[in-house]
Amino acid sequence: MTKYFVVKTTANQEKIVASLMAAGVKKRRINLYSILSPKEIKGYIIVEAESNEDIVNAIRGVPHIKGLVKGDVSFTEIEHFLKPKKAAEQIREGFKVEIISGPFKGELAVVKRVDESKNEITVELLEAVVPIPVTVKADNVRILEKTGEEEV
Amino acid sequence: MVEYACKKCRYITEEPTICKVCGSREFTKEWHGYVVVIDPEKSEIAKKLGIKYAGKYALIVS
């Protein structure tokens, strides 16, 4: 029976930690099966291993690891990370968003159109005098207000 | 060092020529989420994702 453990890492170093751990595991024959680094959680990785002992051995000496979260998590708790929705699927027309990357970084805007297949959204900047539609990647915005969304 | 993800099976590689897993030639630089599969036979995560070969994979490919 495999267990899932949460390992705390330095933020933005999750990928490096996962790669280093995987490399070490192969050499030392530790019963560790996979390492998951979801986009949604910064500074943590989820490790699938046989036992607590295996995980303790696997993290030993790996840089950027800050600790091991006590206890294990169930598969149902991590399942939603495995089938993540595209960013555009979570955005609807009328949402107020902040652009967090690119030339319009920091600007507030209202969503006018969503293209889920391209993962792009078209927005109108709130502070612009003339409303010009700007198309940006859905990953480059942060939802501020879910206005315009139909109430369930 | 840029890493590319195969658009079909999401396998991550640094050489976007031909995918070692599925043979696809379509790669993208825009991917998110990261999974390292060490033992695909014993890993429940690999089974859930339909991964049969060990390696690095992306969770979302756009």
Backbone of each chain as ProteinMPNN parsed JSONL, in Angstrom:
{"seq_chain_A": "MTKYFVVKTTANQEKIVASLMAAGVKKRRINLYSILSPKEIKGYIIVEAESNEDIVNAIRGVPHIKGLVKGDVSFTEIEHFLKPKKAAEQIREGFKVEIISGPFKGELAVVKRVDESKNEITVELLEAVVPIPVTVKADNVRILEKTGEEEV", "coords_chain_A": {"N_chain_A": [[0.849, -1.21, 0.0], [0.705, 2.073, -1.007], [1.767, 5.256, 0.267], [1.124, 8.765, 0.746], [3.102, 11.555, 1.083], [3.846, 14.84, 2.333], [6.227, 17.156, 1.435], [8.116, 19.883, 2.52], [9.49, 22.524, 0.717], [11.927, 24.916, -0.53], [10.44, 27.819, -1.9], [9.636, 27.863, -5.366], [11.602, 26.044, -6.009], [10.731, 23.555, -6.362], [10.694, 21.814, -8.57], [13.394, 21.252, -9.003], [14.062, 20.035, -6.601], [12.417, 17.753, -6.778], [13.559, 16.461, -8.997], [16.173, 15.989, -8.046], [15.651, 14.355, -5.848], [14.529, 12.138, -7.119], [16.699, 11.224, -8.605], [18.462, 10.461, -6.565], [17.045, 8.432, -5.303], [16.96, 6.346, -7.154], [19.595, 5.505, -7.142], [19.955, 4.683, -4.489], [18.128, 2.69, -4.011], [15.479, 3.078, -2.856], [12.115, 2.714, -1.736], [10.338, 4.502, -3.404], [7.885, 5.951, -5.353], [6.717, 7.982, -6.961], [6.875, 11.563, -7.592], [5.185, 14.493, -7.014], [4.53, 17.721, -8.191], [2.403, 20.04, -7.957], [1.04, 22.851, -9.747], [-0.518, 24.526, -8.263], [0.253, 24.562, -5.564], [2.719, 26.183, -3.848], [6.036, 25.708, -2.748], [5.75, 23.204, -1.686], [5.912, 19.663, -2.131], [4.453, 16.596, -3.25], [4.954, 13.339, -2.257], [5.037, 10.018, -3.283], [5.328, 7.109, -1.587], [6.493, 3.996, -0.1], [6.769, 3.736, 2.687], [7.13, 5.623, 5.786], [9.771, 5.588, 6.503], [11.131, 5.267, 4.094], [10.69, 7.719, 2.879], [11.978, 9.453, 4.623], [14.606, 8.633, 4.274], [14.885, 9.286, 1.589], [14.779, 12.081, 1.501], [16.997, 12.878, 2.781], [19.874, 14.817, 2.833], [19.21, 16.182, 0.523], [19.255, 19.254, -1.154], [17.468, 22.368, -0.543], [15.268, 21.34, 0.773], [12.95, 21.781, 3.317], [11.662, 20.436, 5.257], [9.604, 17.715, 6.531], [6.201, 17.184, 6.309], [4.209, 16.24, 9.016], [2.722, 13.016, 9.245], [0.551, 11.336, 6.801], [-1.113, 11.876, 3.61], [-4.334, 11.237, 2.095], [-5.203, 9.505, -0.987], [-7.449, 10.606, -2.171], [-7.336, 13.237, -1.391], [-5.337, 14.348, -2.93], [-6.061, 13.856, -5.464], [-7.407, 15.741, -7.082], [-5.386, 17.35, -8.037], [-4.336, 15.961, -10.085], [-5.949, 16.038, -12.311], [-6.006, 18.755, -13.442], [-7.744, 21.821, -14.094], [-7.703, 23.863, -17.03], [-6.444, 27.204, -16.944], [-8.132, 29.036, -18.252], [-10.582, 27.801, -18.145], [-11.578, 28.336, -15.71], [-12.243, 30.925, -15.723], [-14.681, 33.386, -16.376], [-16.744, 35.401, -18.569], [-16.936, 38.835, -17.754], [-15.675, 38.733, -15.324], [-13.547, 40.34, -12.953], [-10.202, 41.005, -13.337], [-6.663, 40.855, -12.542], [-3.814, 41.675, -14.332], [-0.94, 39.774, -14.324], [1.444, 39.414, -15.532], [3.651, 40.209, -18.271], [3.464, 43.042, -20.678], [1.364, 44.551, -19.636], [1.367, 44.24, -16.941], [0.143, 44.378, -13.653], [-2.065, 45.904, -14.269], [-5.609, 46.439, -14.036], [-8.448, 44.669, -15.221], [-11.387, 43.864, -17.217], [-12.958, 40.844, -18.077], [-13.75, 40.035, -21.37], [-14.0, 38.116, -23.319], [-13.607, 34.564, -23.568], [-11.358, 32.098, -24.523], [-11.282, 28.909, -24.428], [-10.009, 26.743, -25.695], [-7.611, 27.75, -26.696], [-6.6, 28.641, -24.367], [-6.743, 31.334, -23.751], [-7.646, 34.727, -22.909], [-9.72, 37.563, -23.625], [-9.446, 40.837, -22.686], [-10.545, 44.027, -21.299], [-8.86, 46.871, -20.43], [-9.214, 48.524, -17.329], [-8.355, 51.081, -16.625], [-7.797, 52.345, -18.968], [-8.296, 54.989, -21.3], [-9.532, 54.836, -23.753], [-11.409, 52.043, -24.513], [-9.649, 49.293, -25.278], [-9.521, 46.1, -26.668], [-7.581, 43.53, -25.279], [-5.692, 40.641, -25.782], [-4.717, 38.064, -23.721], [-2.744, 35.438, -22.215], [-4.463, 33.031, -20.288], [-3.206, 32.175, -18.004], [-1.795, 34.299, -17.193], [-3.221, 36.028, -15.637], [-4.887, 37.097, -12.622], [-7.708, 36.202, -10.792], [-9.847, 38.633, -9.517], [-12.43, 39.489, -8.823], [-15.436, 37.732, -8.963], [-17.47, 38.806, -10.592], [-20.479, 39.134, -12.47], [-20.829, 36.498, -12.784], [-23.14, 33.88, -12.969], [-25.398, 33.251, -10.351], [-25.428, 30.296, -8.384]], "CA_chain_A": [[0.0, 0.0, 0.0], [1.54, 3.271, -1.053], [1.314, 6.396, 1.072], [1.481, 10.065, 0.162], [3.677, 12.446, 2.08], [4.056, 16.206, 1.856], [7.562, 17.643, 1.781], [8.213, 21.335, 2.387], [10.714, 22.908, -0.008], [12.048, 26.343, -0.79], [9.515, 28.183, -2.981], [10.178, 27.874, -6.733], [12.661, 25.047, -6.197], [10.037, 22.268, -6.276], [11.107, 20.952, -9.688], [14.783, 20.836, -8.771], [14.019, 19.083, -5.494], [11.831, 16.512, -7.288], [14.557, 15.801, -9.854], [17.291, 15.507, -7.219], [15.176, 13.223, -5.056], [14.353, 10.995, -8.026], [18.029, 10.732, -8.953], [19.004, 9.809, -5.38], [16.256, 7.229, -5.024], [17.384, 5.282, -8.079], [20.906, 5.008, -6.709], [19.935, 4.069, -3.156], [17.065, 1.67, -3.969], [14.448, 3.428, -1.875], [10.781, 2.437, -2.281], [9.646, 5.755, -3.67], [7.313, 5.659, -6.667], [6.559, 9.182, -7.792], [6.933, 12.857, -6.908], [4.226, 15.375, -7.676], [4.672, 19.129, -7.846], [1.309, 20.744, -8.64], [1.21, 24.297, -9.953], [-1.338, 25.256, -7.288], [0.873, 24.728, -4.248], [4.115, 26.604, -3.893], [6.816, 25.374, -1.565], [5.475, 21.842, -1.204], [5.775, 18.611, -3.131], [3.795, 15.396, -2.716], [5.794, 12.196, -2.596], [4.373, 8.72, -3.123], [6.345, 6.145, -1.136], [5.971, 2.811, 0.585], [6.682, 3.948, 4.14], [7.718, 6.835, 6.34], [11.217, 5.374, 6.508], [11.618, 5.515, 2.732], [10.669, 9.158, 2.591], [13.04, 10.068, 5.437], [15.871, 8.322, 3.58], [14.928, 9.957, 0.29], [15.001, 13.537, 1.601], [18.28, 13.125, 3.465], [20.953, 15.393, 2.028], [18.749, 16.889, -0.687], [19.161, 20.683, -0.867], [16.184, 23.09, -0.678], [14.172, 20.712, 1.52], [12.842, 22.439, 4.625], [11.11, 19.516, 6.246], [8.576, 16.75, 6.126], [4.961, 17.434, 7.043], [3.867, 15.035, 9.802], [1.582, 12.211, 8.787], [0.409, 11.188, 5.354], [-2.397, 12.334, 3.077], [-4.977, 10.17, 1.325], [-5.194, 9.721, -2.435], [-8.579, 11.492, -2.541], [-6.949, 14.628, -1.134], [-4.424, 14.854, -3.964], [-6.595, 13.457, -6.772], [-7.781, 16.892, -7.916], [-4.192, 17.928, -8.668], [-3.968, 15.144, -11.238], [-6.697, 16.453, -13.497], [-6.232, 20.187, -13.261], [-8.455, 22.535, -15.151], [-6.928, 24.934, -17.64], [-6.764, 28.477, -16.299], [-9.258, 29.69, -18.935], [-11.839, 27.136, -17.783], [-12.05, 28.873, -14.431], [-12.548, 32.342, -15.908], [-15.908, 33.64, -17.137], [-16.907, 36.779, -19.025], [-17.411, 39.745, -16.709], [-14.796, 38.663, -14.148], [-12.535, 41.393, -12.84], [-8.912, 40.317, -13.168], [-5.443, 41.658, -12.539], [-2.808, 41.053, -15.197], [0.218, 39.584, -13.442], [2.668, 39.202, -16.304], [3.624, 40.828, -19.598], [3.569, 44.5, -20.696], [0.269, 45.177, -18.87], [1.47, 43.744, -15.564], [-0.367, 45.278, -12.624], [-3.3, 46.568, -14.723], [-6.864, 45.748, -13.754], [-9.202, 44.543, -16.467], [-12.62, 43.067, -17.167], [-12.909, 39.811, -19.113], [-14.775, 40.208, -22.393], [-14.164, 36.877, -24.079], [-12.74, 33.479, -23.093], [-11.108, 31.051, -25.515], [-10.762, 27.8, -23.616], [-9.123, 25.855, -26.45], [-6.273, 28.369, -26.769], [-6.269, 29.083, -23.011], [-6.538, 32.784, -23.821], [-8.823, 35.552, -22.628], [-9.647, 38.93, -24.124], [-9.871, 41.725, -21.596], [-10.475, 45.481, -21.519], [-8.197, 47.474, -19.269], [-10.14, 49.433, -16.636], [-7.855, 52.451, -16.536], [-7.536, 52.906, -20.295], [-9.291, 56.004, -21.672], [-10.294, 54.211, -24.835], [-11.371, 50.596, -24.239], [-9.038, 48.487, -26.348], [-9.43, 44.7, -26.234], [-6.231, 42.963, -25.241], [-5.754, 39.196, -25.571], [-3.592, 37.572, -22.921], [-2.842, 34.037, -21.774], [-5.271, 32.948, -19.062], [-2.33, 31.95, -16.857], [-1.155, 35.556, -16.826], [-4.114, 36.898, -14.869], [-5.367, 36.591, -11.331], [-9.108, 36.608, -10.642], [-10.064, 39.486, -8.347], [-13.858, 39.443, -8.469], [-16.181, 36.891, -9.897], [-18.693, 39.529, -10.924], [-21.034, 38.723, -13.752], [-21.066, 35.059, -12.773], [-24.509, 33.54, -12.561], [-25.439, 32.618, -9.031], [-25.912, 28.907, -8.432]], "C_chain_A": [[0.876, 1.249, 0.0], [0.914, 4.395, -0.219], [1.786, 7.677, 0.405], [1.935, 10.999, 1.273], [3.89, 13.822, 1.47], [5.41, 16.692, 2.365], [7.614, 19.142, 1.526], [9.549, 21.674, 1.715], [10.809, 24.434, -0.064], [11.118, 26.665, -1.969], [10.263, 28.283, -4.31], [11.323, 26.886, -6.984], [12.055, 23.637, -6.25], [10.526, 21.288, -7.357], [12.501, 20.383, -9.463], [14.824, 19.778, -7.673], [13.496, 17.73, -5.986], [12.85, 15.742, -8.136], [15.702, 15.212, -9.036], [16.883, 14.29, -6.393], [15.068, 11.969, -5.92], [15.706, 10.38, -8.371], [18.63, 9.953, -7.791], [18.338, 8.47, -5.091], [16.707, 6.046, -5.887], [18.695, 4.655, -7.628], [20.794, 4.196, -5.43], [18.849, 3.006, -2.96], [16.049, 1.91, -2.854], [13.083, 3.178, -2.536], [9.961, 3.716, -2.431], [9.166, 5.684, -5.123], [7.097, 6.87, -7.57], [6.606, 10.436, -6.932], [6.076, 13.827, -7.705], [4.449, 16.81, -7.221], [3.574, 19.913, -8.565], [1.57, 22.248, -8.705], [0.56, 25.09, -8.815], [-0.649, 25.463, -5.939], [2.364, 25.021, -4.381], [4.812, 26.179, -2.615], [6.535, 24.001, -0.988], [5.495, 20.876, -2.383], [5.125, 17.399, -2.46], [4.59, 14.182, -3.188], [5.033, 10.899, -2.305], [5.44, 7.696, -2.762], [5.691, 5.002, -0.374], [5.795, 3.07, 2.086], [7.352, 5.26, 4.529], [9.25, 6.781, 6.291], [11.819, 5.707, 5.129], [11.713, 7.013, 2.441], [11.764, 9.883, 3.377], [14.398, 9.831, 4.768], [16.003, 9.114, 2.288], [15.237, 11.442, 0.41], [16.349, 13.875, 2.246], [19.33, 13.67, 2.483], [20.517, 16.13, 0.777], [18.623, 18.381, -0.361], [17.756, 21.232, -1.114], [15.013, 22.395, 0.008], [14.152, 21.305, 2.926], [12.255, 21.52, 5.683], [10.049, 18.618, 5.669], [7.336, 17.028, 6.968], [4.545, 16.138, 7.727], [2.662, 14.316, 9.226], [1.523, 12.102, 7.279], [-0.964, 11.68, 4.913], [-3.005, 11.199, 2.246], [-4.978, 10.518, -0.157], [-6.304, 10.689, -2.856], [-8.216, 12.96, -2.341], [-6.055, 15.211, -2.231], [-4.958, 14.607, -5.377], [-6.891, 14.653, -7.679], [-6.58, 17.566, -8.577], [-3.856, 17.198, -9.974], [-4.777, 15.467, -12.494], [-7.032, 17.931, -13.379], [-6.981, 20.794, -14.431], [-7.514, 23.568, -15.745], [-7.365, 26.248, -16.999], [-8.001, 29.121, -16.92], [-10.598, 29.065, -18.543], [-12.419, 27.685, -16.491], [-12.448, 30.34, -14.539], [-13.801, 32.477, -16.761], [-15.947, 35.107, -17.558], [-17.461, 37.633, -17.888], [-16.547, 39.724, -15.455], [-13.831, 39.846, -14.156], [-11.207, 40.705, -12.547], [-7.758, 41.323, -13.08], [-4.436, 40.93, -13.428], [-1.499, 40.96, -14.405], [1.519, 39.369, -14.207], [2.536, 39.892, -17.661], [3.632, 42.356, -19.519], [2.479, 45.208, -19.886], [0.262, 44.729, -17.414], [0.97, 44.8, -14.567], [-1.666, 45.972, -12.991], [-4.517, 45.737, -14.331], [-7.692, 45.723, -15.034], [-10.472, 43.728, -16.245], [-12.591, 42.088, -18.344], [-14.064, 39.994, -20.09], [-15.037, 38.919, -23.169], [-13.185, 35.816, -23.548], [-12.592, 32.45, -24.209], [-10.45, 29.883, -24.785], [-9.775, 26.92, -24.387], [-7.707, 26.425, -26.558], [-5.767, 28.785, -25.397], [-5.961, 30.584, -22.975], [-7.819, 33.513, -23.424], [-8.62, 36.935, -23.23], [-10.23, 39.836, -23.054], [-9.856, 43.177, -22.052], [-9.903, 46.095, -20.256], [-9.113, 48.521, -18.641], [-9.665, 50.876, -16.685], [-7.57, 53.085, -17.894], [-8.657, 53.894, -20.651], [-10.187, 55.428, -22.767], [-10.253, 52.697, -24.595], [-10.84, 49.785, -25.424], [-8.995, 47.039, -25.876], [-8.001, 44.163, -26.327], [-6.372, 41.456, -24.973], [-4.507, 38.74, -24.824], [-3.811, 36.095, -22.59], [-3.591, 34.005, -20.437], [-4.414, 32.732, -17.82], [-1.724, 33.257, -16.34], [-2.072, 36.518, -16.081], [-4.487, 36.234, -13.548], [-6.796, 37.103, -11.163], [-9.254, 37.439, -9.366], [-11.506, 39.394, -7.873], [-14.579, 38.593, -9.49], [-17.52, 37.561, -10.208], [-19.188, 39.062, -12.29], [-21.301, 37.243, -13.821], [-22.496, 34.789, -12.284], [-24.49, 32.839, -11.217], [-26.05, 31.234, -9.114], [-26.926, 28.674, -7.314]], "O_chain_A": [[1.688, 1.449, 0.903], [-0.301, 4.459, -0.037], [2.723, 7.673, -0.394], [1.237, 11.199, 2.268], [4.088, 13.962, 0.263], [5.698, 16.646, 3.561], [7.213, 19.618, 0.464], [10.6, 21.167, 2.106], [9.874, 25.141, 0.314], [11.018, 25.887, -2.918], [11.404, 28.743, -4.35], [11.936, 26.899, -8.052], [12.781, 22.645, -6.19], [10.74, 20.105, -7.095], [12.757, 19.202, -9.698], [15.518, 18.767, -7.787], [14.058, 16.686, -5.655], [12.984, 14.525, -8.008], [16.15, 14.094, -9.287], [17.642, 13.331, -6.249], [15.465, 10.88, -5.505], [15.843, 9.157, -8.423], [19.24, 8.903, -7.997], [18.99, 7.507, -4.688], [16.819, 4.913, -5.417], [18.886, 3.442, -7.718], [21.439, 3.159, -5.283], [18.68, 2.486, -1.857], [15.803, 1.038, -2.021], [12.915, 3.4, -3.735], [9.018, 3.964, -1.679], [9.954, 5.39, -6.021], [7.272, 6.793, -8.786], [6.406, 10.388, -5.719], [6.23, 13.961, -8.919], [4.546, 17.087, -6.026], [3.796, 20.402, -9.673], [2.227, 22.827, -7.84], [1.02, 26.173, -8.452], [-0.937, 26.437, -5.243], [3.141, 24.241, -4.932], [4.246, 26.279, -1.526], [7.03, 23.668, 0.089], [5.134, 21.242, -3.501], [5.241, 17.21, -1.249], [4.861, 14.028, -4.379], [4.468, 10.717, -1.226], [6.354, 7.445, -3.548], [4.504, 5.04, -0.05], [4.793, 2.669, 2.677], [8.033, 5.906, 3.732], [9.921, 7.789, 6.069], [12.87, 6.339, 5.027], [12.676, 7.496, 1.845], [12.398, 10.807, 2.867], [15.233, 10.734, 4.709], [17.093, 9.56, 1.931], [15.883, 12.013, -0.469], [16.774, 15.03, 2.246], [19.622, 13.062, 1.453], [21.355, 16.65, 0.041], [17.955, 18.741, 0.609], [16.957, 20.616, -1.82], [13.869, 22.819, -0.16], [15.163, 21.335, 3.628], [12.346, 21.806, 6.877], [9.651, 18.731, 4.51], [7.413, 17.098, 8.195], [4.527, 15.075, 7.108], [1.702, 14.943, 8.776], [2.334, 12.693, 6.566], [-1.862, 11.876, 5.733], [-2.294, 10.321, 1.758], [-4.78, 11.672, -0.537], [-6.127, 11.488, -3.776], [-8.732, 13.83, -3.043], [-6.023, 16.425, -2.432], [-4.388, 15.082, -6.359], [-6.66, 14.597, -8.887], [-6.739, 18.275, -9.571], [-3.183, 17.742, -10.849], [-4.333, 15.197, -13.61], [-8.195, 18.308, -13.235], [-6.874, 20.355, -15.576], [-6.635, 24.089, -15.058], [-8.508, 26.389, -16.564], [-8.829, 29.688, -16.208], [-11.633, 29.729, -18.603], [-13.606, 27.52, -16.212], [-12.93, 30.932, -13.573], [-13.964, 31.766, -17.753], [-15.265, 35.948, -16.973], [-18.348, 37.202, -17.152], [-16.673, 40.608, -14.607], [-13.366, 40.29, -15.206], [-11.106, 39.913, -11.61], [-7.879, 42.477, -13.492], [-4.233, 39.723, -13.295], [-1.014, 41.962, -13.88], [2.573, 39.165, -13.605], [1.425, 40.129, -18.135], [3.786, 42.917, -18.434], [2.662, 46.359, -19.491], [-0.76, 44.835, -16.737], [1.344, 45.97, -14.647], [-2.311, 46.569, -12.129], [-4.469, 44.507, -14.298], [-7.636, 46.656, -15.834], [-10.62, 43.015, -15.253], [-12.244, 42.46, -19.465], [-15.22, 40.096, -19.68], [-16.156, 38.667, -23.616], [-12.073, 36.141, -23.132], [-13.585, 31.988, -24.772], [-9.24, 29.867, -24.557], [-8.816, 26.407, -23.808], [-6.726, 25.682, -26.517], [-4.628, 29.234, -25.268], [-5.055, 31.037, -22.276], [-8.923, 32.992, -23.579], [-7.494, 37.421, -23.332], [-11.347, 39.633, -22.58], [-9.237, 43.517, -23.06], [-10.402, 45.867, -19.154], [-9.721, 49.319, -19.354], [-10.478, 51.795, -16.777], [-7.146, 54.239, -17.961], [-9.824, 53.656, -20.337], [-11.413, 55.52, -22.714], [-9.169, 52.125, -24.484], [-11.518, 49.625, -26.438], [-8.483, 46.767, -24.79], [-7.318, 44.334, -27.337], [-7.081, 41.047, -24.054], [-3.383, 39.004, -25.251], [-4.926, 35.581, -22.679], [-3.372, 34.852, -19.57], [-4.833, 33.061, -16.71], [-1.213, 33.326, -15.222], [-1.739, 37.691, -15.913], [-4.417, 35.016, -13.382], [-7.066, 38.287, -11.365], [-8.845, 37.017, -8.284], [-11.774, 39.242, -6.681], [-14.372, 38.711, -10.698], [-18.574, 36.936, -10.096], [-18.404, 38.651, -13.146], [-21.913, 36.758, -14.772], [-22.974, 35.393, -11.324], [-23.675, 31.949, -10.974], [-27.043, 31.013, -9.807], [-27.454, 27.571, -7.179]]}, "seq_chain_B": "MVEYACKKCRYITEEPTICKVCGSREFTKEWHGYVVVIDPEKSEIAKKLGIKYAGKYALIVS", "coords_chain_B": {"N_chain_B": [[18.31, 26.403, -19.798], [15.904, 24.97, -21.593], [12.903, 23.247, -21.093], [10.777, 21.021, -22.747], [7.393, 19.955, -23.26], [5.728, 17.056, -24.354], [2.976, 17.297, -26.486], [1.115, 15.348, -26.663], [1.544, 13.081, -24.856], [2.589, 14.335, -22.672], [5.179, 14.061, -21.788], [8.276, 15.182, -20.53], [11.025, 16.778, -22.012], [14.364, 17.766, -23.04], [15.081, 17.857, -25.595], [13.343, 18.623, -28.228], [12.567, 16.822, -30.467], [11.686, 14.115, -31.269], [9.221, 12.332, -29.5], [10.129, 10.226, -26.852], [8.414, 8.5, -25.654], [5.79, 8.407, -26.874], [6.211, 8.929, -29.532], [5.405, 11.192, -30.791], [5.715, 14.366, -32.538], [5.125, 16.801, -31.7], [5.665, 19.463, -29.612], [5.638, 21.575, -26.669], [6.453, 24.669, -25.034], [4.969, 25.665, -23.122], [3.876, 24.594, -20.302], [2.567, 23.25, -17.224], [2.771, 22.292, -13.762], [4.209, 19.321, -12.394], [5.43, 16.06, -12.587], [7.354, 13.427, -11.377], [7.867, 10.279, -12.343], [8.884, 7.35, -10.913], [8.612, 4.61, -10.45], [6.516, 3.234, -12.462], [4.865, 1.013, -12.339], [4.19, 0.493, -9.71], [3.266, 2.89, -8.816], [0.464, 4.749, -7.874], [-0.307, 7.225, -8.717], [0.845, 7.392, -11.256], [-0.668, 5.438, -12.536], [-3.195, 6.556, -12.441], [-2.796, 8.745, -14.065], [-2.267, 7.511, -16.385], [0.311, 6.817, -17.083], [2.969, 4.965, -18.375], [5.654, 4.679, -18.548], [8.715, 5.386, -16.856], [9.798, 8.648, -15.868], [9.88, 12.245, -16.48], [6.993, 14.238, -16.302], [4.484, 16.581, -17.456], [1.691, 18.256, -15.892], [-0.285, 19.923, -16.914], [-0.707, 20.833, -20.245], [-0.432, 23.376, -22.568]], "CA_chain_B": [[17.948, 25.075, -20.296], [14.449, 24.946, -21.758], [12.305, 21.909, -21.133], [9.563, 20.965, -23.57], [6.488, 18.848, -22.941], [5.055, 16.475, -25.51], [1.576, 17.706, -26.436], [0.244, 14.175, -26.631], [1.65, 12.278, -23.625], [3.063, 15.267, -21.64], [6.546, 13.709, -21.366], [9.14, 16.366, -20.581], [12.352, 16.511, -22.568], [15.097, 18.966, -23.443], [15.285, 17.782, -27.044], [12.005, 18.489, -28.813], [12.597, 16.275, -31.82], [10.673, 13.054, -31.306], [8.943, 11.91, -28.126], [10.631, 8.87, -26.576], [7.325, 7.677, -25.127], [4.673, 8.15, -27.799], [6.636, 9.119, -30.917], [4.86, 12.439, -31.331], [6.709, 15.398, -32.845], [4.583, 18.095, -31.269], [6.104, 19.822, -28.266], [5.329, 22.942, -26.272], [7.21, 25.207, -23.907], [3.988, 26.121, -22.128], [3.312, 23.513, -19.51], [2.552, 23.53, -15.784], [2.671, 21.094, -12.926], [5.367, 18.471, -12.674], [5.415, 14.747, -11.92], [8.461, 12.528, -11.713], [7.454, 8.901, -12.094], [10.085, 6.53, -10.744], [8.181, 3.22, -10.675], [5.139, 3.341, -12.98], [4.048, -0.172, -12.022], [3.711, 0.555, -8.324], [2.737, 4.221, -8.506], [-0.972, 4.978, -8.108], [-0.388, 8.488, -9.459], [1.135, 7.06, -12.655], [-1.824, 4.693, -13.066], [-4.293, 7.519, -12.607], [-2.462, 9.616, -15.198], [-2.064, 6.67, -17.57], [1.74, 6.827, -17.436], [3.5, 3.592, -18.358], [7.117, 4.697, -18.545], [9.295, 6.297, -15.877], [10.318, 9.884, -16.442], [9.259, 13.488, -16.009], [5.797, 14.581, -17.077], [3.768, 17.803, -17.076], [0.285, 17.995, -15.559], [-1.098, 20.666, -17.885], [0.014, 21.249, -21.451], [-1.335, 24.268, -23.313]], "C_chain_B": [[16.413, 24.962, -20.371], [13.966, 23.497, -21.805], [10.985, 21.98, -21.889], [8.703, 19.787, -23.131], [5.83, 18.363, -24.222], [3.564, 16.806, -25.396], [0.636, 16.516, -26.278], [0.326, 13.438, -25.274], [2.21, 13.084, -22.451], [4.45, 14.919, -21.084], [7.452, 14.925, -21.537], [10.541, 15.991, -21.06], [13.044, 17.833, -22.895], [15.337, 18.982, -24.95], [13.949, 17.553, -27.742], [12.031, 17.983, -30.265], [11.517, 15.199, -31.988], [10.491, 12.511, -29.881], [9.355, 10.451, -27.927], [9.505, 7.922, -26.167], [6.282, 7.349, -26.193], [5.04, 8.376, -29.275], [6.12, 10.393, -31.563], [5.987, 13.447, -31.614], [6.236, 16.774, -32.395], [4.961, 18.363, -29.818], [5.7, 21.254, -27.95], [6.194, 23.357, -25.084], [6.266, 25.599, -22.773], [3.335, 24.941, -21.425], [3.433, 23.877, -18.036], [2.387, 22.235, -15.01], [3.753, 20.108, -13.337], [5.24, 17.156, -11.911], [6.654, 13.973, -12.345], [7.983, 11.125, -11.357], [8.711, 8.042, -12.042], [9.744, 5.055, -11.016], [6.723, 3.21, -11.157], [4.248, 2.142, -12.638], [3.451, -0.102, -10.625], [3.036, 1.885, -7.998], [1.259, 4.35, -8.872], [-1.175, 6.239, -8.944], [-0.161, 8.217, -10.949], [-0.042, 6.334, -13.291], [-2.967, 5.642, -13.366], [-4.05, 8.402, -13.839], [-2.246, 8.828, -16.495], [-0.616, 6.647, -18.03], [2.318, 5.411, -17.3], [5.021, 3.539, -18.289], [7.631, 5.718, -17.53], [9.817, 7.548, -16.574], [9.6, 11.084, -15.871], [8.085, 13.834, -16.915], [5.209, 15.899, -16.575], [2.336, 17.426, -16.712], [-0.654, 18.712, -16.534], [-0.211, 21.063, -19.054], [-0.922, 22.172, -22.226], [-0.779, 24.589, -24.696]], "O_chain_B": [[15.729, 24.872, -19.351], [14.555, 22.648, -22.473], [10.184, 22.892, -21.686], [9.213, 18.758, -22.688], [5.425, 19.161, -25.067], [2.962, 16.619, -24.339], [-0.496, 16.661, -25.817], [-0.696, 13.204, -24.629], [2.295, 12.562, -21.339], [4.845, 15.423, -20.033], [7.401, 15.611, -22.558], [11.15, 15.031, -20.586], [12.401, 18.876, -23.013], [15.745, 19.999, -25.51], [13.479, 16.419, -27.835], [11.56, 18.667, -31.173], [10.566, 15.364, -32.753], [11.459, 12.266, -29.161], [8.993, 9.569, -28.706], [9.62, 6.704, -26.31], [5.93, 6.188, -26.401], [4.255, 8.047, -30.164], [6.368, 10.644, -32.743], [7.061, 13.386, -31.015], [6.876, 17.786, -32.68], [4.622, 17.594, -28.918], [5.451, 22.051, -28.854], [6.604, 22.539, -24.26], [6.682, 25.831, -21.638], [2.359, 24.371, -21.912], [4.271, 24.688, -17.644], [1.925, 21.224, -15.538], [4.161, 20.071, -14.497], [4.968, 17.158, -10.71], [6.963, 13.88, -13.533], [7.727, 10.83, -10.19], [9.498, 8.006, -12.989], [10.478, 4.351, -11.71], [5.803, 3.181, -10.341], [3.022, 2.251, -12.65], [2.342, -0.581, -10.387], [2.312, 1.988, -7.007], [0.855, 4.1, -10.008], [-2.087, 6.316, -9.767], [-0.879, 8.744, -11.799], [-0.378, 6.582, -14.449], [-3.621, 5.547, -14.404], [-4.985, 8.755, -14.558], [-2.064, 9.411, -17.564], [-0.338, 6.48, -19.217], [2.178, 4.757, -16.266], [5.605, 2.491, -18.009], [7.045, 6.789, -17.368], [10.227, 7.499, -17.733], [8.823, 10.979, -14.922], [8.177, 13.734, -18.139], [5.409, 16.283, -15.423], [1.824, 16.402, -17.165], [-1.688, 18.171, -16.926], [0.896, 21.566, -18.868], [-2.063, 21.809, -22.511], [-1.407, 25.324, -25.458]]}, "name": "protein", "num_of_chains": 2, "seq": "MTKYFVVKTTANQEKIVASLMAAGVKKRRINLYSILSPKEIKGYIIVEAESNEDIVNAIRGVPHIKGLVKGDVSFTEIEHFLKPKKAAEQIREGFKVEIISGPFKGELAVVKRVDESKNEITVELLEAVVPIPVTVKADNVRILEKTGEEEVMVEYACKKCRYITEEPTICKVCGSREFTKEWHGYVVVIDPEKSEIAKKLGIKYAGKYALIVS"}
